[in-house]
Amino acid sequence: MIVRKKMKIVSLVFLLVMVFCFPLGGTDQAEATAPDGFVIHADKVVGTLDLGGIIIGVPGGLIGELPIAFLQAKIYGLTLTKLVRTGHGTMVLTIKSNDIVHVNFMNARVTGLDIGGLCFDGIPIIEQCLKDVTLSAVNLTTNNIQIPNMSVETSFDPEEVSQVQSLAESLSQQDLEKEVENLILAIHELENGKEGNEIETFKEVQKDIPKLQEQADQIAILINEAEQQRQQAENQADHLEKEINQGKELIGKPDELKEAVQTLGKQQKDLTIHMERFTVTLQKADEFLQEAKESLEAKEKVVKRVSEILKKWKLAESSGIGKEVADTKRKLHAIGEKVWKSYEIIDKLKIQKQTLNDRIDQMNGSIETLIQNIDKQREQNEEKVLPEKPDNGNESTSTSIESSEGTTETMDLTD
């Protein structure tokens, strides 16, 4: 069956209803209502889909209908189902063709859409291949259609009527805009491998947002801990400095100074422990910060590239994925502000750490000076208490001893 001029498919359906269901001239003919929509199913559709005819994100939304256009298409396994209200009750009209249906410049106002997925027939990039396509439409026009081996079935079976009504209702409840958006994305991902991969990467970015947020929160916790440890080290340094000044006043009192220096040594050790803890925590926070910063920058680049791709694909910000991209941008911006704030705080803590280290070096020098002073005083005191040493020169000590014979002998007692 070939229609050479543009005609509405619904008119064809209505004509078929009249021919197959009611005798010519019968009074029931006038009672049949005009068609108000139909359901089309195709096992596969291969053709050139005009994506420019798909309106996404227009003011007011889709308002329940979506224009879809095929410049040319081959339809496999076509089934067109229509409910017609007649004087005899509601009738199911079904048109089928198991052969390939050829259409040119087919336009539809779709109210419901369900696509099983993409297939790989047809000419790559030029043609799209959709499988398991079911749609409800209120208007379908074409410049040329060929339906070989067409069969027409009618039924008043209430169960069949109920099945068609349920299918139509199910299609009407589909998120039409989301379904079409998924179609656009799937087609572009298939035709543009690299750009399609960017969409997949973006989805991974969405999944990683909670992890990145957790990293930012962990950095904030470490910074807070580092600030507390810095304050503890600062307080310990203040106390040590005070004790050092008191120790300087004990110069000249070696015993008291020695006791004070021993106390300083313990405080010096405590300060070292505080500084080590502060240093480790600060270093850990800095490492986490660098990781978060690199991850954040990489994710921001992905989102930027995806935004550019969506513009290229004519998917507005008000589309589903457009909203997801905008939401992801906001989340990354919020995390970014927290990360950059942490960066500033850590940079400040590094400066404070260096200042504190310089101060500790000065105090260590002061303690070393006190220790040297103690050693010097000890040496001086030892020199004062040492006894005079005997003169071991040429002089010798001798005494006279009278012998038993009455003679006198002299004995040298020198060692």
Phi, psi and omega in degrees: 000125185235128176249116187274331180252157182298127178214156181277133178297327181298327178295320177299315180299314181299318179299317179298322178299314181297316185290315188272343189249335186227138178288149181298136177082357181290150180291339181284347185298320183287342184278344180288129183279159177292148180296145181230030178133163182204168180243132179241134174234140176223135176295325181201142175231124179238122180179188181261110182269127179276096180292336178294340178277356179267118184263116179240131173075021177284156179305130181088356178076200183275344179053043172081350180228149181225124177280127176233138182228134170250122177294322173202148183203154171243127184248127181252134177064052183281134172224121178246124184240137183221134172266128180235127178273124182231174177293344179263003183115183180281132183244143174262120176251126183234128175247130183229155171207125178271353177268178181281125177264126180256132178225152175231137178050058179268127179238141181222144170257101189267137177250343177209145186211134175219118182242126181291330180156188179260155173233183191238022174278171177086179181275121181305144178072314182285317182247152174248150180234117180245140180241153178051061184262127175230130180215153171249140185216152177255350181205134179216121180232154177205149177281334184203131178217138177235118180239087180287147177052046181285139175237145181238132179233144175232150181204141173253010182299120181303327180293318178293320177300316180296321180296317179293319179297318179296318179296316180297319179294319179298318179295323181292337180273353178293147173284094187301314182297319180293320180297316180291321178299317177298324177296313180300314181298316182297318180296314181294322179296324179289320184278332183236085186308311184296315180292325177297322177296328178297322178296317178296320178297321178298320178297324176293323177300316179301318180293329184275352182304312179301322179295318179294321177297320178296321177298315180298320178293320180295322177298317180298321178295315179296321179297317179298319178294318179296321179296320177296317179293324176297318180295321177297316178295321179297316179296318179295322178295320178299316180294318180296318179298321178296317180294324178296316179298322177292324178295325179298329179288346181265005177298130186102349176240080190303319182294314179292322179294322179298317179295320179295320180295323177298319177295320178299323180298319178294317180293325178296320178294318178298318179297321178299319179296316179299318181292323179296317178297315179300316182296315181297315180296317180296319179295319179296317178298321180294320178295315177299321181296316180296319178297314180296320181297314179295317179296318180298313181297320179295318180292321178297324178294319178298314181298321179296316180295319180295322177301317179293322179295318180297322176297319179296323181274003179063035173258112186286169180296337181277356174289167182303308181290331176297319178293322178296319179296315180297319179294320178294322176301314181297317180295316179294324178296317179296317178294320180300319179298319179293319180295315181292327175295318177297322179300316180295318181293316180296320178299320178293320179295325177297318178295317179296323178296316179296318178298318180293322177296318177298319179295319179295320177301319178295318180293322177298322176296320179295319178296319178298323177296319178296319179296317178298324178295320178298314180299319181295317179295324179296317179297319180296318180293324179294323179294327181289326186265358180290135178288159179288136181275142177295151180279115181261040180279217185274343182290147179229153179261131181220159177219156182259133178235130180274129182278168180292342179273000179090359178269159182253130178240150179251130181244129178277120182264006181288134180299000000 
